[in-house]
Amino acid sequence: MPPALAHFFEHDAKPFALAARRSKSLHQSWVHPPTEPGKVVDLARKRQGPTNFGYLIHECDTGAIAGYIEITNIVRGPFQSAYLGFYMFKGYERRGYMKRALGVIIKRAWRELKLHRLEANIQPENAASVALVKSLGFSKEGYSPAYLKIGGRWRDHERWAILANSRSAASQETPSSQARAAGHEGGQDTGAILGAARRALARQQPLERRLVGHGLLDPFP
Ligand SMILES: CC(C)(COP(=O)(O)OP(=O)(O)OC[C@H]1O[C@@H](n2cnc3c(N)ncnc32)[C@H](O)[C@@H]1OP(=O)(O)O)[C@@H](O)C(=O)NCCC(=O)NCCS
């Protein structure tokens, strides 16, 4: 069953904190999400726009929180750029969820947030994340020593970025990709997957209501 995407709200704090607590072996030194509900509430409050947004990946069958994506520090003017952060929670990795979800969020960044560029900073040893962004069409722009303090240590990062007009799959805005993204065509692309997710949710009324209450995204209304 494919995943669904929803906005991240304060009422997600408890399950998010629990998921973060049991994901330390997956998150290693790459990310340190908050594990206390109070701190998750703080994070959610800071991710309601207009310059910072948080999204949750939900497993359709159960509604469980499977992963998290954020677009932060949007700078307008001639820059139109922002940072992209992401992590799965333990037990939901390697199912293709993150790649599909990032495909949707990146397209939203171009279409709805009108961004020109997204930047992901990744520790060089984080092979999974490097492979993931490469597969989405990001390019390596540079190397930043002691760039972010994570887990109490300043850590080197590679700077990966994607542009709205790049030729990558995550950036293409052809009429057929728009139609598919709107769920009007079949195939294994993100639009079809989310279309299937919405149909699955429609069959599961209580879960649908729960996710809509959580701000279920209609990816390309
Ligand atoms: C990186 C991460 C988000 C990937 O999420 P995921 O849902 O497992 O990724 P997907 O299943 O969508 O995989 C997409 C691609 O990513 C790459 N990938 C994912 N996990 C990988 C791994 N353990 N080793 C190598 N490549 C990996 C592969 O290219 C994969 O495509 P493939 O399955 O066709 O080979 C997840 O491993 C994670 O949460 N890591 C810890 C947090 C983190 O590093 N966040 C980013 C900080 S910059």
The ligand as a Gaussian input file, in Angstrom:
#p B3LYP/6-31G(d) Opt

LIG

0 1
 C       18.109000       8.394000       3.691000
 C       16.713000       7.900000       4.010000
 C       15.793000       9.094000       4.225000
 C       16.191000       7.095000       2.803000
 O       14.821000       6.801000       3.016000
 P       14.149000       5.476000       2.410000
 O       12.673000       5.591000       2.543000
 O       14.813000       4.296000       3.005000
 O       14.580000       5.611000       0.894000
 P       13.866000       4.894000      -0.326000
 O       13.401000       3.534000       0.081000
 O       12.882000       5.841000      -0.908000
 O       15.115000       4.682000      -1.307000
 C       15.380000       5.543000      -2.413000
 C       16.827000       5.402000      -2.807000
 O       17.678000       5.895000      -1.765000
 C       18.888000       5.113000      -1.742000
 N       18.997000       4.400000      -0.472000
 C       18.083000       4.328000       0.523000
 N       18.578000       3.621000       1.554000
 C       19.824000       3.246000       1.216000
 C       20.849000       2.508000       1.862000
 N       20.678000       2.022000       3.098000
 N       22.019000       2.338000       1.224000
 C       22.215000       2.830000      -0.012000
 N       21.269000       3.536000      -0.698000
 C       20.110000       3.732000      -0.082000
 C       18.794000       4.144000      -2.907000
 O       19.320000       4.788000      -4.047000
 C       17.291000       3.972000      -3.034000
 O       16.890000       3.532000      -4.278000
 P       16.834000       1.925000      -4.551000
 O       15.982000       1.355000      -3.440000
 O       16.191000       1.856000      -5.892000
 O       18.243000       1.428000      -4.484000
 C       16.716000       6.963000       5.251000
 O       17.729000       5.995000       5.104000
 C       16.954000       7.704000       6.548000
 O       16.013000       8.158000       7.182000
 N       18.241000       7.844000       6.951000
 C       18.579000       8.493000       8.218000
 C       18.269000       9.970000       8.221000
 C       19.053000      10.760000       7.189000
 O       20.158000      10.408000       6.824000
 N       18.443000      11.858000       6.714000
 C       19.082000      12.753000       5.765000
 C       20.026000      13.666000       6.460000
 S       20.832000      14.731000       5.297000

